[in-house]
Amino acid sequence: MEVKRNQLSAWLYLLPTIILMAIFTVYPLIRSFFMAFAENYNYMTDTWSSIGINNFRIILGEGSEFLQYLKTTCLIVIISVPISVVLSLLIAVGLNSIKKLTKLYQTIFFMPYVTNSIAIGMVFSVMFAGDKSIVNYVLELLGIGGQNWLGGVSTYGNHASYVSQMTVLLIYIVWHSLPFKILVLLSGLQGIDKQYYQAAQIDSASKFTVLTKITVPLLSPQIAFLTTTSFIGAFKEYSSVIGLFGAKEGATGGHYDMRTIVGYIYASLTDLNVGEACAGAVVLFVIIMVFTLLKNFISRKQIHY
Amino acid sequence: MDIKIVHLTKVFADKDQAEVRAVDDLDIVIPSGKLIGLLGPSGCGKSTTLYMIAGLLSPTDGQIYFGDDDVTKLSPEKRGIGLVFQNYALYPHMTVKQNILFPLQNLKVPKVEALERAQKVADLVDIGSLMDRKPRQLSGGQQQRVAIARALVKEPDVLLLDEPLSNLDARLRLQTREEIKRIQRETGITTVFVTHDQEEAMSISDEIVVMKLGVVQQQGKPQDVYNNPVNKFVAKFLGTPPINMFNAEIVDGKVMIGEEAIAEVPFENQEVEVGIRPEGFEVVDGADSGAFSFVVEQIEFIGRDKSIVARHPNCQTASFRFIIDADIQGVEVGKTIRANVKPNKRYIFHKVTEKNMELSSPEELEVVEQVEELGE
């Protein structure tokens, strides 16, 4: 009797969340799955002609823009995730070994996390765009020579290459994703017993050995967590593209279209191509799921405790 | 190789920038090939001393010599030491074998030789069959052996152990301390270990160093230190059950506890404290023989011996405890009994300096007394 009442009140407490989740998360999830397979879906009348895989055939078919966006997204994932994890690890280890002004440095490194990504994107485009941009100025000084990074009219040509646009985008994404990773790794580092390092010192381990044989394995739970979340995050990359290339995402003004999958989904929705948007979402879902399962399979062997 | 510690001092600054002298002008010599126990209550600076010998802490002042070499400024990896941490600090992600091999890999020992040495040292500490386990799959005692193996595998000149038995249960502790003694004897390596457990230190050390508040109180063979404590602190710190302390007075060369003279000493009249070891009482029959009388409060049989809890008005604690042979008759609860005090089991301590008066020169007792008076 008592148990039953307890259970009842537990469900009662959960009810508001459950209702909200059901309306705004679970239902749309199921619905979008369905809509991905509905052909000629009419958003206004909620009608469709038949159920089939036509939407997928369109977006994955030859000459489809979607494949280009998929390629951009995958490039972002494959390049930015490893770089940002390794970089944040090195910075975290460095920060952890600093004795003075640790708090100040931690604050500085955490700044990008609390700054609006569109604002950062604008700053980046100022830094990179045009003849007089600071990056080109520095490159000229170093004798490397500037580039047309983001398109538009410039002395370096009126078109930016895919590579240079991708470079800027990757720098932006990596830089923006560092603070959270550094924070997680720092707290992980501070949780490691100092005696392991003393033991390693007595065992004549070099700094490099300590990093690779002790710090990284002991941080493996945090590294695995960060790898998973940033894989998923990078597949959903969107706001960085908007921040750098504007709402048109680079479709105009002499630069390449840097749209990502999420960007494509948004654009399709605005064009009322609901079926194609949903099909894109399903493809993204499948990719993320496969990656996550793969990662879980690998990390079961790699995480040490 | 012997270790010489000269004027070693370590000062820590605490939060309020006040100085704490963890180790104060320490002078000890650790003889080659011996097992030495650094003994003292927590906060006496024994671990700090060990970490300075290891090189993980740098001394504020003083020198450390390994043989004839001054190693004071040498970094830990260059000192040729093995250190076993209190909680072992085994690398959790490595197997036993990888843990033991780790120091050798860093020293670039060829793989075949390294494996051979690792197996040899693992067999020495009796974990040769556990090489592929991870530390968390081992019991506390096994983990400790791995830690010792890891410390020994690079064949160091000095082995340092920080509270080696504190993480083990009572039975394992007995077993492991014999094991440590055996390993030390087989390798003949100069070994220093730190402990707050006097029984542990006494049972396996060749020599013990008793410390208090960063200052060495006494160094010597365990039995010597136990039998001839230089001061009240050492006397009280060693022995279970602990020594019994009485307020006493010297009158005309006689040590008086209350109305009874328990010993004769060549000192002037003064108040003193008397310590009597639990095994220092000789119960005698009859109401008039025997120097010392007291009321029996409780009797406990502990196999071969009887442990007697008794009461005396001059005792510094509510009751005191001593041990007599179980065969002795006539001891009953509530009865007043008489006993002689064995002369080698009782110590007379100076009231102010707390030094063992029979082991101190008159100057030693005087000088400190004057300082004490100036302070007042």
Boltz contact constraints between the chains, C-beta under 6 A:
constraints:
  - contact:
      token1: [A, 195]
      token2: [B, 85]
      max_distance: 6.0
  - contact:
      token1: [A, 195]
      token2: [B, 89]
      max_distance: 6.0
  - contact:
      token1: [A, 196]
      token2: [B, 89]
      max_distance: 6.0
  - contact:
      token1: [A, 198]
      token2: [B, 56]
      max_distance: 6.0
  - contact:
      token1: [A, 199]
      token2: [B, 89]
      max_distance: 6.0
  - contact:
      token1: [A, 201]
      token2: [B, 76]
      max_distance: 6.0
  - contact:
      token1: [A, 202]
      token2: [B, 76]
      max_distance: 6.0
  - contact:
      token1: [A, 202]
      token2: [B, 83]
      max_distance: 6.0
  - contact:
      token1: [A, 203]
      token2: [B, 102]
      max_distance: 6.0
  - contact:
      token1: [A, 203]
      token2: [B, 103]
      max_distance: 6.0
  - contact:
      token1: [A, 203]
      token2: [B, 106]
      max_distance: 6.0
  - contact:
      token1: [A, 204]
      token2: [B, 77]
      max_distance: 6.0
  - contact:
      token1: [A, 204]
      token2: [B, 106]
      max_distance: 6.0
  - contact:
      token1: [A, 204]
      token2: [B, 107]
      max_distance: 6.0
  - contact:
      token1: [A, 205]
      token2: [B, 106]
      max_distance: 6.0
  - contact:
      token1: [A, 217]
      token2: [B, 93]
      max_distance: 6.0
  - contact:
      token1: [A, 304]
      token2: [B, 93]
      max_distance: 6.0
  - contact:
      token1: [A, 305]
      token2: [B, 92]
      max_distance: 6.0
